[in-house]
Amino acid sequence: MFLTASLVTFLIFATNVAMGAFMGNAFLSDVSEMLVLLVASALFVVAILQKEADRKNNDGG
């Protein structure tokens, strides 16, 4: 779930960057863009830590 949410928010960020670079009209401001990237990064970290905890629990220690 967190990994999917991270992917979606990163795709929003990447779309905004691509639109700004190629079309000259980004739909997010600089601060909004930074916050979207921050959320994507945080969700990715949560997903990775969750997978690591699941692996540790399945290995028995």
BAFI-3210 file (N, C-alpha, C; in Angstrom, 3 decimals, decimal comma, padded with zeros to 6 digits):
// residues 61
n [1|2|3|4|5|6|7|8|9|10|11|12|13|14|15|16|17|18|19|20|21|22|23|24|25|26|27|28|29|30|31|32|33|34|35|36|37|38|39|40|41|42|43|44|45|46|47|48|49|50|51|52|53|54|55|56|57|58|59|60|61]
n.u [000,818|001,864|004,000|002,774|001,399|003,594|004,682|002,629|002,604|005,195|004,987|003,242|004,929|007,003|005,570|004,846|007,392|008,235|006,259|006,820|009,387|009,170|006,810|006,573|004,731|004,124|002,047|002,268|003,510|006,835|007,208|005,087|005,829|008,187|007,084|005,495|007,482|008,800|006,790|006,515|009,054|009,061|006,935|008,026|010,201|008,824|007,494|009,687|010,837|008,732|008,628|011,118|010,746|008,733|010,139|012,049|010,428|009,390|011,635|012,190|013,564]
n.v [-001,189|001,303|001,487|001,658|004,072|005,741|005,480|006,638|009,313|010,028|009,849|011,961|014,071|013,689|014,053|016,723|017,928|017,181|018,435|021,090|021,308|020,659|021,816|024,210|024,950|024,199|022,517|022,631|024,648|025,725|025,148|023,382|021,315|020,474|019,519|017,395|015,674|015,180|013,803|011,548|010,405|009,887|008,052|005,974|005,237|004,328|002,126|000,471|000,010|-001,354|-003,689|-004,732|-005,253|-007,182|-009,237|-009,776|-010,735|-013,036|-014,580|-015,318|-013,844]
n.w [000,000|000,895|-000,821|-003,312|-002,990|-002,747|-005,307|-006,851|-005,899|-006,616|-009,391|-009,865|-009,163|-011,090|-013,476|-013,219|-013,297|-015,876|-017,446|-016,826|-017,900|-020,647|-021,674|-020,412|-018,498|-015,422|-013,063|-010,342|-007,678|-006,650|-003,919|-003,436|-005,140|-003,873|-001,479|-002,404|-003,375|-000,964|000,459|-001,200|-000,869|001,899|002,105|000,606|002,223|004,497|003,364|002,671|005,208|006,385|004,803|005,468|008,196|008,043|006,741|008,666|010,759|009,568|009,261|011,766|013,651]
ca.u [000,000|002,724|004,826|001,904|001,181|004,849|004,780|001,654|003,061|006,381|004,524|002,731|006,123|007,687|004,719|004,981|008,723|008,242|005,437|007,553|010,563|008,859|005,707|006,733|003,667|003,972|000,813|002,599|004,522|008,094|007,011|004,216|006,657|009,068|006,281|005,111|008,669|009,013|005,798|006,884|010,233|008,661|006,141|008,944|010,952|007,898|007,279|010,893|010,957|007,686|009,088|012,223|010,167|008,048|011,158|012,664|009,465|009,252|012,872|012,220|014,443]
ca.v [000,000|002,485|001,529|002,157|005,499|006,401|005,517|007,611|010,667|010,306|010,092|013,340|014,917|013,549|014,681|018,163|018,313|017,034|019,502|022,334|021,309|020,559|022,691|025,504|025,266|023,209|022,751|022,805|025,662|025,153|024,594|022,210|020,279|019,958|018,750|016,143|014,824|014,787|012,777|010,342|009,830|009,364|006,843|004,932|004,787|003,532|000,847|-000,345|-000,419|-002,353|-004,933|-005,236|-005,804|-008,434|-010,238|-010,134|-011,537|-014,330|-015,334|-015,772|-013,161]
ca.w [000,000|000,970|-002,027|-004,380|-002,735|-003,078|-006,763|-007,361|-005,611|-007,432|-010,757|-009,880|-009,187|-012,376|-014,489|-013,054|-013,778|-017,333|-018,025|-016,685|-018,770|-022,070|-022,078|-019,772|-017,545|-014,362|-012,310|-008,932|-007,386|-006,175|-002,578|-003,586|-005,756|-002,834|-000,531|-003,059|-003,374|000,425|000,781|-001,946|-000,219|003,210|001,880|000,165|003,397|005,311|002,675|002,790|006,605|006,611|004,176|006,266|009,431|007,671|006,461|009,938|011,485|008,905|009,461|013,145|014,571]
c.u [000,874|003,591|004,027|001,647|002,433|005,008|003,845|002,132|004,318|005,987|003,918|003,904|006,794|006,890|004,835|006,325|008,775|007,417|006,143|008,726|010,197|007,774|005,778|005,632|003,468|002,726|001,036|003,615|005,783|007,921|006,138|004,987|007,576|008,289|005,835|006,294|008,986|008,057|006,133|008,067|009,878|007,846|007,027|009,731|010,070|007,683|008,484|011,074|009,927|008,088|010,231|011,720|009,448|009,048|011,803|011,730|009,311|010,489|013,025|013,202|015,165]
c.v [001,269|002,623|002,057|003,645|006,302|006,537|006,568|009,037|011,016|010,562|011,486|014,317|014,889|014,185|016,191|018,660|018,248|018,128|020,840|022,430|021,389|021,511|024,071|025,873|024,112|023,540|022,872|023,929|024,970|024,483|023,344|021,039|019,642|019,089|017,417|015,179|014,335|013,671|011,469|009,640|009,200|008,078|005,686|004,373|003,918|002,161|-000,071|-000,844|-001,481|-003,701|-005,557|-005,870|-007,110|-009,545|-010,716|-011,029|-012,924|-015,205|-015,814|-015,049|-012,071]
c.w [000,000|-000,280|-003,209|-004,218|-003,056|-004,586|-007,353|-007,109|-006,400|-008,884|-010,902|-009,964|-010,557|-013,508|-014,425|-013,586|-015,304|-018,011|-017,930|-017,644|-020,244|-022,548|-021,441|-018,795|-016,570|-013,556|-010,813|-008,776|-006,869|-004,811|-002,641|-004,180|-004,724|-001,846|-001,119|-003,075|-001,963|000,827|000,069|-001,282|001,126|003,061|001,426|001,344|004,289|004,679|002,822|004,226|006,955|006,014|004,968|007,560|009,137|007,422|007,763|010,758|010,873|009,082|010,896|014,042|013,963]
res [m|f|l|t|a|s|l|v|t|f|l|i|f|a|t|n|v|a|m|g|a|f|m|g|n|a|f|l|s|d|v|s|e|m|l|v|l|l|v|a|s|a|l|f|v|v|a|i|l|q|k|e|a|d|r|k|n|n|d|g|g]
***
